Amino acid sequence: MGKIFCLMGKSACGKDTVYKQLLADASLPLKTLIPYTTRPVRDGETNGVEYYFLTEEELQNLKRQDKIIELRSYHTVHGVWKYFTVNDHQINLDKNNYLIIGTLDSFAKLQIYFGKNVLVPLYIVLEDGERLQRALNRERLQSEPKYAELCRRFLADEEDFSPQKLKEAGITTFFVNDSLDCCKKELTVYIRNRLQDGRNG
């Protein structure tokens, strides 16, 4: 049985960059598991790469087919944005291991669906001031910066990733991303060890 490594962390902690570097590492047998969303495409994003971008009607169609594994709704300043995981052609745990980006909520729901032995949390942390500066720098590059949404996400993260919720999710190992190279190396070693444990178990 393969494993699903769930990369998590507050906004602007560097998840996307770490995610891309881990997937590009040929020594790690990891495949992508692309999530779905109803939010608008951001500058630089491509449908089917970062996310599958669906309409609300397409989401409801998947619900009727009972293909939604987990779904989260966020009330943003631009309306309700939904993020979800679909039981689709991507998943084959008999042959593959996967790397995904998620939240504590999606991690918990995926654990229920696939089992605790399959889901492995990878929680990235970064000092709040540095995260806020990175988020601001990134938003300035957008053709239409959404600063109010940036602030909402930053404050929501404090509750979504509270120490109590991390404890409830059983997350005790943190990977500090103040140096991308060091963080990536630590994650690579950790993933290899977990895959080796799975083969020996």
C-alpha positions, 0 to 999 in steps of 0.5 A: 500500500502506497502513502500520501504525504500531505504538505501543510502550513500557513499561507506564504510559508513556502509550501508551493515551492517546496512541493515543486522541488520535492516532486522534481527530485527523481530520487523520491518516488512521488506522484502528484495528486492534483486537488480541485477548486472553484476559485478563480485561476491566479496569474501564472497558474495552469488548469490541471497543474496547480489545481483543476479549476471547476465551476460550481455546476461541475462540482455538484455533478461530481457530488451526484456521482459520489466522487468527492472524498473531502470538500472545504468551503471558505467564505472570502471577500470575493465569495465562497471558494471551495477546495476538494479532493476527488476519487478520480483517475489519479489515485492508485495506492497499490502502485504509487506514493503521492504528494499533495498540498492540504489543510488540517481539515483535508488531512483529517478527512483523507485519513478517515477515507484512506486510513491513518497508515496511508496519510503522512503529515509534512507540516512547514513553519515560518516566522510570522513576519517573514510569512506576511512579507512574502505574502505581500510581495507575492500579491503585489505581482498579481494583475489585480492584488487582493490585499483584503483576502491576503489579510483574511487568510493570514488571520484565519491561519492563526485559528486553522493551525492553532497548537490545539488543532495541530495536537488533535491532528497528531502533528508533532514534527515541524519543518522550518522553512527559513532556508529552502535548501535545508528544509527540502533536505530534511523533508527528503530524508523524512519521506525516504525513512517513512517509505522505508518503514512502510516497506519493512512494515 
